[in-house]
Amino acid sequence: MKSELIVDVQPTEIAIAFTEDDRLQEFSRERRDEDNYAVGNIYYGRVKKVMPALNAAFVDVGYEKEAFLHYPDLGTTFLTMRNFLTQAVSNRKKMPQIEQIKRQKELPKDGQIGDYLHVGDMLLVQVTKEPINTKGPRVTAEISIAGRNMVLIPFADKVMVSQKIRHESERKRLTQLLRTIQPEGYGIIIRTVAEGKRSAELDNELKILLQRWEDTVHVLQHPQDTSAKKNKDADIRLVSEELGRTIGTIRDVFTPEFTSIQINDLQVYNEVLQYIRLIAPDCANIVKFYDKEQPIFDHFDITRQMKTGLGRIVGFKHGGYLTMDKTEALFSIDVNSGSKKLFEDQEENAFQFNLLAADEIAHQLRLRDIGGIIIIDFIDMDSKENQQKLYDRMRELMKNDRARHNILPLSKFGLMQITRQRVRPAVEMNVMEVCPTCHGKGRVQPTLLFTDTVENEIDYMTSHYGRGLRVELHPYVYAYANRGLVNNLRLRWQWQYGVKVRENQSLGMLEMQFKDAKGNLLSHPTESDDQQDSKE
């Protein structure tokens, strides 16, 4: 199977597309700003509210909404961790050693959070779920440092092996191996990808995770020596930032069978190259820097797949389609067969369309990273045998889904219920385009005149910015401008104005963009003047 990762780095965000056999399987975006409360980030926060009725607390970590901390998420070693933090903050000249910290009693499973936390208390918390809609982040006080092959947990003494490693001999080998290198005072969870790994490789990664934990404690003790992001409350701050979404995605999905990782930004390219050299030196040659003029997502057909696969209506084979709607409480999917019939028998026709729909639904859940409660309204079937086959098919299709999930058989109303782990907002994209000429009013200028408009804009922009600009047009308009040889508009514009004309699939039919030689988007001089006037 051909697996690729395509990374599109823009000034405000990083978009990551994961493909298998050129089909888009996962898509995510990461904001490039300081308020990115990503899963895995560790904060030194302050308790703002204690809610006995919820057996939970709200913690200020710098986000506009307080983070939610449930009692079970304190962890059984919370008292020991609090003792460690007290020593670390009170004596900033010396880093306390975990193995020397006296172990406190474990928290009872049925305890009350008000017995252990009070308003104003400072504690270390880690984001487990990103802010979604109006809710703040979900956090835990049981800190863990995740690597590719293992997860390091301070103050936990156990070595645990992923349930997905089936062979008992391999489970015993990994357990014995990790116990020989396990540092005192730390627990280790062995991840699935560690299967078959050698001792030296695991020992090297363990040292890296230990260093990340020590760096976290150092930032906690000496925030002035780092670039730690602070809140208006000087004590509240980010003390450890999770690896970027790009590195995190590679850590979770990378296998030696990857064929390429394409990145259009030199800095991110170097970061990824360094990481691949660390975890899989033999695969460093698959990391490639994309420097072509065509947008990277257009080149690898990602833009088209996003527009066809992320709308409200999603088609699948033989004319069937899904209607996908999101509400505050759940995500609903309605299966429709369209007007085409595969079989004369109604029952068989419904069964076959449902099987095709199941394939696309499993793909959509992963592509959009849909979490929470999902309700699927399949086409009605009378046969209990067919209902069971559909249920088995859905379970098989989602077997390799990395998110935790649970699937229930069809109800008597023909509905299938799925719960899927939600740690970040689902991917949403408005694939509809508003006419750039009529702005939704229903009237446009004659298309015959649009090339004249383009030429006038080229003349205006080059007079302001100079020659050497890049003009991007919708593929249809580009094809019209590039037709023929004698009356070829693209060649004439290039010769007369010194511009390069390129196609861009993400533009609307009557849209155009201007970029400088380095690929930076240029604003219209009139727009810039208007913005400057408004500031004055």
C-alpha positions as CSV (number, residue, x, y, z in Angstrom):
1,M,0.0,0.0,0.0
2,K,1.3,3.4,-1.0
3,S,1.2,5.8,2.1
4,E,2.0,9.5,1.8
5,L,1.9,12.5,4.1
6,I,1.5,15.9,2.4
7,V,2.1,19.0,4.6
8,D,1.0,22.4,3.4
9,V,2.6,25.1,5.6
10,Q,0.9,28.6,5.4
11,P,1.5,31.7,7.5
12,T,-1.5,31.1,9.7
13,E,-1.8,27.3,9.8
14,I,-0.3,24.0,8.9
15,A,-2.6,21.5,7.0
16,I,-1.7,17.8,7.0
17,A,-3.1,15.2,4.6
18,F,-2.5,11.5,5.0
19,T,-3.2,9.4,1.9
20,E,-3.2,5.7,1.1
21,D,-3.0,4.7,-2.5
22,D,-3.5,8.4,-3.4
23,R,-6.9,8.5,-1.5
24,L,-7.2,11.0,1.2
25,Q,-7.7,9.2,4.5
26,E,-7.0,11.8,7.2
27,F,-6.9,15.6,7.2
28,S,-6.1,18.0,10.0
29,R,-5.2,21.6,10.5
30,E,-3.0,23.2,13.2
31,R,-3.1,26.9,13.9
32,R,0.3,28.7,14.0
33,D,-0.4,31.0,16.9
34,E,0.2,31.1,20.6
35,D,-3.3,30.0,21.6
36,N,-3.0,26.5,20.3
37,Y,-4.3,24.3,23.2
38,A,-3.2,21.0,21.7
39,V,-3.6,17.6,23.2
40,G,-0.4,16.8,25.1
41,N,0.4,20.3,26.2
42,I,1.3,20.6,29.9
43,Y,0.3,23.7,31.9
44,Y,0.9,25.0,35.4
45,G,-2.6,26.2,36.2
46,R,-4.7,27.6,39.0
47,V,-7.9,26.1,40.4
48,K,-10.7,28.6,39.8
49,K,-13.8,26.6,40.9
50,V,-14.4,23.4,42.7
51,M,-17.8,21.8,41.8
52,P,-18.7,19.1,44.4
53,A,-21.9,18.2,42.5
54,L,-19.9,17.3,39.4
55,N,-17.0,16.0,41.5
56,A,-14.8,18.1,39.3
57,A,-12.8,21.4,39.2
58,F,-12.3,24.2,36.7
59,V,-8.6,25.1,36.2
60,D,-7.3,28.3,34.6
61,V,-4.6,27.4,32.1
62,G,-4.8,30.7,30.1
63,Y,-7.7,29.8,27.8
64,E,-10.8,32.0,27.7
65,K,-12.7,29.1,29.2
66,E,-11.4,27.2,32.2
67,A,-10.2,23.7,31.7
68,F,-12.3,20.9,33.1
69,L,-10.7,18.4,35.5
70,H,-12.7,15.4,36.7
71,Y,-11.9,13.7,39.9
72,P,-10.8,10.4,38.3
73,D,-8.4,12.4,36.1
74,L,-6.4,13.5,39.2
75,G,-4.8,10.0,39.0
76,T,-3.9,7.7,41.9
77,T,-0.5,9.3,42.5
78,F,-1.8,12.9,42.7
79,L,-0.6,13.5,46.3
80,T,2.9,12.3,45.4
81,M,3.0,14.6,42.3
82,R,1.8,17.5,44.4
83,N,4.6,16.9,46.9
84,F,7.1,16.8,44.1
85,L,5.7,20.1,42.6
86,T,5.9,21.8,46.0
87,Q,9.6,20.9,46.3
88,A,10.3,22.0,42.8
89,V,8.7,25.4,43.1
90,S,10.0,26.1,46.6
91,N,13.6,25.3,45.8
92,R,14.4,26.6,42.3
93,K,18.1,25.9,42.6
94,K,17.8,22.2,42.8
95,M,15.6,19.9,40.7
96,P,14.0,17.2,42.9
97,Q,14.7,13.6,41.9
98,I,11.6,11.5,41.5
99,E,13.2,8.4,43.1
100,Q,13.8,10.4,46.3
101,I,10.3,11.7,46.7
102,K,8.4,10.0,49.5
103,R,5.4,8.1,48.1
104,Q,2.0,9.3,49.4
105,K,-1.1,7.2,49.7
106,E,-3.1,6.6,46.5
107,L,-6.3,8.5,45.9
108,P,-9.4,6.3,46.5
109,K,-11.6,5.7,43.4
110,D,-14.7,7.0,45.1
111,G,-13.2,10.1,46.7
112,Q,-14.4,13.7,46.5
113,I,-12.4,16.3,44.7
114,G,-13.1,18.9,47.3
115,D,-11.0,16.9,49.8
116,Y,-7.9,17.4,47.7
117,L,-8.3,20.6,45.7
118,H,-9.2,24.1,46.8
119,V,-9.7,27.4,44.9
120,G,-6.3,29.0,44.3
121,D,-4.3,25.8,44.4
122,M,-1.6,25.5,41.7
123,L,-1.2,22.2,39.9
124,L,0.3,20.6,36.8
125,V,-2.2,19.5,34.2
126,Q,-2.1,18.1,30.7
127,V,-4.6,18.6,27.9
128,T,-6.4,15.4,26.9
129,K,-9.1,17.1,24.7
130,E,-8.9,20.3,22.8
131,P,-11.5,23.1,23.2
132,I,-14.6,22.2,21.3
133,N,-17.4,24.7,20.5
134,T,-18.1,26.6,23.7
135,K,-16.2,24.1,26.0
136,G,-12.8,24.7,27.4
137,P,-10.0,22.0,27.2
138,R,-10.3,18.8,29.1
139,V,-7.3,18.1,31.3
140,T,-5.7,15.5,33.5
141,A,-3.3,15.7,36.5
142,E,-1.8,12.4,35.6
143,I,1.1,13.6,33.4
144,S,2.5,11.4,30.6
145,I,5.3,12.0,28.1
146,A,4.4,10.2,24.8
147,G,7.0,8.9,22.4
148,R,6.7,6.7,19.3
149,N,7.3,3.4,21.0
150,M,6.4,4.1,24.6
151,V,4.7,6.5,27.0
152,L,6.6,7.6,30.1
153,I,4.5,8.2,33.3
154,P,6.2,9.8,36.3
155,F,5.4,8.2,39.7
156,A,3.8,5.1,38.2
157,D,5.9,1.9,38.7
158,K,4.2,-0.5,36.3
159,V,5.2,-1.6,32.8
160,M,2.1,-2.1,30.6
161,V,1.9,-3.5,27.1
162,S,-0.6,-2.4,24.4
163,Q,-3.4,-4.9,24.0
164,K,-3.0,-4.8,20.2
165,I,0.3,-6.7,20.6
166,R,-1.3,-10.2,20.4
167,H,1.7,-12.6,20.6
168,E,2.2,-13.6,24.2
169,S,6.0,-14.3,23.6
170,E,6.5,-10.7,22.3
171,R,4.5,-9.2,25.2
172,K,6.8,-11.0,27.7
173,R,9.9,-10.0,25.8
174,L,9.0,-6.3,25.7
175,T,8.0,-6.4,29.4
176,Q,11.2,-8.0,30.5
177,L,13.3,-5.7,28.3
178,L,11.6,-2.5,29.6
179,R,11.9,-3.7,33.2
180,T,15.7,-3.9,32.8
181,I,16.0,-0.3,31.7
182,Q,13.0,1.2,33.6
183,P,14.1,4.1,35.7
184,E,13.1,4.2,39.3
185,G,9.9,6.1,40.0
186,Y,8.6,6.0,36.4
187,G,6.0,3.8,34.7
188,I,6.1,2.8,31.0
189,I,3.3,2.0,28.6
190,I,4.6,0.0,25.6
191,R,2.9,1.1,22.3
192,T,1.9,-1.2,19.5
193,V,4.7,0.1,17.1
194,A,7.3,-1.2,19.7
195,E,6.6,-4.7,18.5
196,G,9.9,-6.3,17.3
197,K,12.0,-3.3,18.4
198,R,15.5,-3.9,19.8
199,S,16.8,-3.0,23.2
200,A,19.1,-0.2,22.0
201,E,16.3,1.6,20.1
202,L,13.9,1.5,23.1
203,D,16.6,2.6,25.5
204,N,17.5,5.6,23.3
205,E,13.9,6.7,23.2
206,L,13.5,6.3,26.9
207,K,16.4,8.7,27.5
208,I,14.8,11.2,25.2
209,L,11.5,11.0,27.1
210,L,13.3,11.4,30.4
211,Q,15.0,14.5,29.1
212,R,11.7,16.0,28.0
213,W,10.3,15.5,31.5
214,E,13.3,17.1,33.1
215,D,13.0,20.0,30.6
216,T,9.4,20.4,31.8
217,V,10.4,20.6,35.4
218,H,13.1,23.1,34.5
219,V,10.6,25.4,32.8
220,L,8.4,25.1,35.8
221,Q,11.2,26.2,38.1
222,H,12.8,28.8,35.8
223,P,10.2,30.3,33.4
224,Q,12.3,33.4,32.9
225,D,15.0,31.3,31.2
226,T,12.7,30.0,28.6
227,S,10.1,31.1,26.0
228,A,7.3,29.7,28.1
229,K,4.0,31.4,27.3
230,K,2.6,33.2,30.3
231,N,-0.9,34.2,31.2
232,K,-1.9,37.6,32.7
233,D,-1.6,35.6,36.0
234,A,2.2,35.3,36.1
235,D,2.1,31.9,37.7
236,I,-0.1,30.3,35.0
237,R,2.0,29.2,32.0
238,L,2.6,26.5,29.4
239,V,5.6,24.4,30.7
240,S,5.8,21.8,27.9
241,E,4.4,22.0,24.4
242,E,3.5,18.8,22.6
243,L,5.3,18.1,19.4
244,G,3.7,20.0,16.5
245,R,0.7,18.4,14.8
246,T,3.0,17.3,11.9
247,I,5.5,15.5,14.1
248,G,2.6,14.1,16.2
249,T,0.8,12.7,13.1
250,I,4.1,11.1,11.9
251,R,4.6,9.6,15.3
252,D,1.2,8.0,15.3
253,V,0.8,6.8,11.7
254,F,4.4,6.4,10.4
255,T,5.5,2.9,9.3
256,P,8.6,1.9,7.4
257,E,6.3,1.3,4.4
258,F,5.7,5.0,4.0
259,T,6.7,6.1,0.4
260,S,7.1,9.8,0.9
261,I,6.5,12.8,3.2
262,Q,6.1,16.0,1.1
263,I,6.6,19.4,2.8
264,N,6.5,22.8,1.2
265,D,8.3,24.7,4.0
266,L,12.0,24.5,4.6
267,Q,11.9,24.9,8.4
268,V,9.2,22.2,8.9
269,Y,11.0,20.0,6.4
270,N,14.2,20.2,8.5
271,E,12.3,19.4,11.7
272,V,10.6,16.4,10.2
273,L,13.8,15.2,8.6
274,Q,15.6,15.4,12.0
275,Y,12.7,13.4,13.7
276,I,12.7,10.7,11.0
277,R,16.5,10.3,11.3
278,L,15.9,9.8,15.0
279,I,13.1,7.2,14.8
280,A,13.9,5.5,11.5
281,P,17.3,6.5,10.0
282,D,16.8,4.2,7.0
283,C,13.7,6.1,5.9
284,A,15.2,9.6,5.9
285,N,15.3,9.7,2.1
286,I,11.4,9.7,1.9
287,V,11.2,13.2,3.4
288,K,11.1,15.5,0.5
289,F,11.0,19.3,0.1
290,Y,8.3,20.4,-2.3
291,D,9.4,23.6,-4.2
292,K,7.2,23.7,-7.2
293,E,5.1,26.7,-8.1
294,Q,1.8,24.8,-8.2
295,P,0.2,24.7,-4.7
296,I,1.2,21.4,-3.0
297,F,-2.4,20.3,-2.3
298,D,-3.3,20.9,-6.0
299,H,-0.3,18.9,-7.2
300,F,-1.3,15.9,-5.1
301,D,-5.0,16.2,-5.8
302,I,-5.8,16.9,-2.2
303,T,-7.9,20.1,-2.9
304,R,-10.3,18.2,-5.2
305,Q,-10.7,15.3,-2.7
306,M,-11.4,17.7,0.1
307,K,-14.1,19.5,-1.9
308,T,-15.7,16.3,-3.0
309,G,-15.4,14.5,0.4
310,L,-16.0,17.2,3.0
311,G,-19.3,18.6,1.9
312,R,-22.7,18.0,3.5
313,I,-23.6,15.6,0.6
314,V,-21.0,12.9,-0.1
315,G,-21.5,10.5,-3.0
316,F,-20.4,6.9,-3.2
317,K,-20.5,4.2,-5.9
318,H,-23.5,3.6,-8.2
319,G,-25.2,6.9,-7.5
320,G,-25.7,6.5,-3.7
321,Y,-25.0,9.4,-1.4
322,L,-24.7,10.3,2.3
323,T,-26.3,13.4,3.9
324,M,-24.2,14.4,6.9
325,D,-25.4,16.8,9.6
326,K,-23.9,18.0,12.8
327,T,-25.9,19.0,15.9
328,E,-24.7,20.0,19.4
329,A,-25.5,16.5,20.8
330,L,-24.6,14.2,17.9
331,F,-23.6,13.6,14.3
332,S,-26.3,12.2,12.0
333,I,-25.7,10.4,8.7
334,D,-28.5,9.5,6.3
335,V,-28.0,6.8,3.6
336,N,-29.7,7.3,0.3
337,S,-29.5,5.0,-2.8
338,G,-30.4,7.7,-5.3
339,S,-32.4,6.8,-8.4
340,K,-30.3,3.8,-9.5
341,K,-31.2,0.2,-8.7
342,L,-28.5,-2.5,-8.5
343,F,-31.0,-5.4,-8.1
344,E,-34.7,-5.8,-8.9
345,D,-35.2,-7.3,-5.4
346,Q,-35.8,-4.4,-3.0
347,E,-34.2,-6.2,0.0
348,E,-31.0,-7.1,-1.9
349,N,-30.8,-3.6,-3.4
350,A,-31.0,-2.0,0.0
351,F,-28.4,-4.4,1.4
352,Q,-25.9,-3.8,-1.3
353,F,-26.3,0.0,-1.1
354,N,-25.9,-0.2,2.7
355,L,-22.6,-2.1,2.3
356,L,-21.3,0.5,-0.1
357,A,-22.4,3.2,2.3
358,A,-20.6,1.5,5.2
359,D,-17.4,1.7,3.3
360,E,-17.8,5.4,2.8
361,I,-19.0,6.1,6.3
362,A,-15.9,4.4,7.9
363,H,-13.8,6.5,5.6
364,Q,-15.6,9.7,6.5
365,L,-15.4,9.2,10.2
366,R,-11.6,8.9,9.9
367,L,-11.3,11.7,7.3
368,R,-13.3,14.2,9.3
369,D,-12.2,12.9,12.7
370,I,-15.8,12.8,13.8
371,G,-16.2,12.1,17.6
372,G,-19.0,11.7,20.1
373,I,-22.3,10.1,19.3
374,I,-22.9,9.1,15.6
375,I,-26.3,8.0,14.4
376,I,-26.6,6.3,11.0
377,D,-29.9,5.9,9.2
378,F,-29.3,3.0,6.8
379,I,-31.8,2.0,4.1
380,D,-34.5,-0.2,5.8
381,M,-33.9,-4.0,5.5
382,D,-36.2,-6.7,6.7
383,S,-33.8,-9.6,6.8
384,K,-32.1,-10.1,10.2
385,E,-29.3,-11.9,8.5
386,N,-28.5,-8.9,6.3
387,Q,-28.7,-6.6,9.3
388,Q,-26.1,-8.8,11.1
389,K,-23.9,-8.8,8.0
390,L,-24.0,-5.0,7.8
391,Y,-23.1,-4.8,11.5
392,D,-20.2,-7.2,11.0
393,R,-19.0,-5.2,7.9
394,M,-19.0,-2.0,9.9
395,R,-17.0,-3.5,12.7
396,E,-14.5,-4.9,10.2
397,L,-14.1,-1.6,8.4
398,M,-13.4,0.3,11.7
399,K,-11.1,-2.3,13.1
400,N,-8.0,-0.3,12.2
401,D,-9.4,3.1,13.3
402,R,-6.9,4.5,15.8
403,A,-9.7,6.3,17.8
404,R,-11.4,4.3,20.5
405,H,-15.0,3.5,19.3
406,N,-18.0,1.3,20.1
407,I,-20.6,0.1,17.5
408,L,-24.1,-1.2,18.3
409,P,-26.2,-3.4,16.1
410,L,-29.0,-1.9,14.1
411,S,-32.0,-1.0,16.3
412,K,-35.6,-2.0,15.4
413,F,-35.9,1.4,13.6
414,G,-32.9,0.6,11.4
415,L,-30.5,3.0,13.1
416,M,-26.9,2.2,14.0
417,Q,-25.3,4.0,16.9
418,I,-21.5,4.5,17.1
419,T,-19.5,6.3,19.8
420,R,-16.1,7.5,18.7
421,Q,-13.3,9.1,20.8
422,R,-13.3,12.9,20.4
423,V,-10.1,14.7,21.4
424,R,-10.3,17.7,19.0
425,P,-13.0,19.4,16.9
426,A,-14.1,17.5,13.8
427,V,-12.7,18.8,10.5
428,E,-15.1,21.2,8.9
429,M,-14.8,22.9,5.5
430,N,-17.2,25.0,3.6
431,V,-16.9,23.6,0.1
432,M,-19.6,25.9,-1.4
433,E,-18.4,29.0,-3.2
434,V,-20.2,32.4,-3.3
435,C,-20.0,34.0,-6.7
436,P,-17.2,36.6,-6.5
437,T,-18.9,38.9,-9.0
438,C,-22.5,39.0,-7.9
439,H,-21.9,38.1,-4.2
440,G,-24.9,35.7,-4.1
441,K,-27.3,38.1,-5.9
442,G,-27.7,35.8,-8.9
443,R,-26.3,38.1,-11.6
444,V,-22.8,38.0,-13.0
445,Q,-20.9,39.9,-15.6
446,P,-20.6,38.3,-19.0
447,T,-17.9,35.6,-19.0
448,L,-16.6,36.9,-22.3
449,L,-15.4,40.0,-20.4
450,F,-13.7,38.3,-17.6
451,T,-10.4,38.0,-19.4
452,D,-10.5,41.7,-19.9
453,T,-11.0,42.1,-16.2
454,V,-8.0,39.9,-15.5
455,E,-5.8,41.9,-17.9
456,N,-6.8,45.2,-16.3
457,E,-6.0,43.8,-12.9
458,I,-2.6,42.6,-14.1
459,D,-1.8,46.0,-15.5
460,Y,-2.9,47.7,-12.3
461,M,-1.0,45.2,-10.0
462,T,2.3,45.3,-12.0
463,S,2.2,49.1,-12.0
464,H,2.1,49.0,-8.2
465,Y,4.3,46.0,-7.4
466,G,6.4,45.7,-10.5
467,R,7.1,42.8,-12.9
468,G,7.7,39.2,-11.9
469,L,4.3,38.6,-10.2
470,R,2.4,35.3,-10.3
471,V,-1.2,35.3,-11.3
472,E,-3.4,32.4,-10.2
473,L,-6.7,31.6,-12.0
474,H,-9.4,28.9,-11.8
475,P,-8.3,25.9,-14.0
476,Y,-11.1,26.6,-16.5
477,V,-10.2,30.3,-16.9
478,Y,-6.5,29.3,-17.1
479,A,-7.3,26.8,-19.9
480,Y,-9.1,29.5,-21.8
481,A,-6.2,31.9,-21.4
482,N,-3.7,29.3,-22.5
483,R,-5.6,28.1,-25.6
484,G,-4.0,28.3,-29.0
485,L,-0.7,29.8,-30.0
486,V,-1.3,33.0,-32.0
487,N,-3.9,34.5,-29.6
488,N,-2.6,32.9,-26.5
489,L,-3.4,35.3,-23.6
490,R,-1.0,33.7,-21.1
491,L,2.0,34.2,-23.4
492,R,0.9,37.7,-24.2
493,W,0.5,38.7,-20.6
494,Q,3.9,37.1,-19.8
495,W,5.6,39.0,-22.5
496,Q,3.8,42.4,-21.9
497,Y,3.6,42.5,-18.1
498,G,6.3,40.0,-17.0
499,V,3.8,37.8,-15.1
500,K,3.6,34.0,-14.7
501,V,0.1,32.7,-15.0
502,R,-0.7,29.5,-13.0
503,E,-3.9,27.5,-12.2
504,N,-5.2,27.1,-8.7
505,Q,-8.0,24.6,-8.0
506,S,-9.0,26.3,-4.7
507,L,-10.2,29.5,-6.5
508,G,-13.7,30.2,-7.6
509,M,-14.6,30.4,-11.3
510,L,-14.2,34.2,-11.4
511,E,-11.5,34.7,-8.8
512,M,-7.9,35.5,-9.2
513,Q,-4.9,35.9,-6.9
514,F,-1.6,37.7,-7.2
515,K,1.6,36.5,-5.5
516,D,5.1,37.8,-5.5
517,A,8.1,35.8,-6.7
518,K,8.4,34.1,-3.3
519,G,4.8,33.0,-3.3
520,N,3.5,35.5,-0.8
521,L,-0.1,36.6,-1.4
522,L,-0.4,40.2,-2.4
523,S,-3.3,42.4,-1.4
524,H,-5.0,44.7,-3.8
525,P,-3.5,48.2,-3.5
526,T,-6.9,49.7,-3.1
527,E,-7.7,47.3,-0.2
528,S,-4.4,48.2,1.5
529,D,-5.2,51.9,1.2
530,D,-8.7,51.3,2.6
531,Q,-7.3,49.3,5.6
532,Q,-4.7,52.0,6.2
533,D,-7.4,54.7,6.1
534,S,-9.6,52.8,8.6
535,K,-6.7,52.5,11.0
536,E,-6.0,56.2,10.8
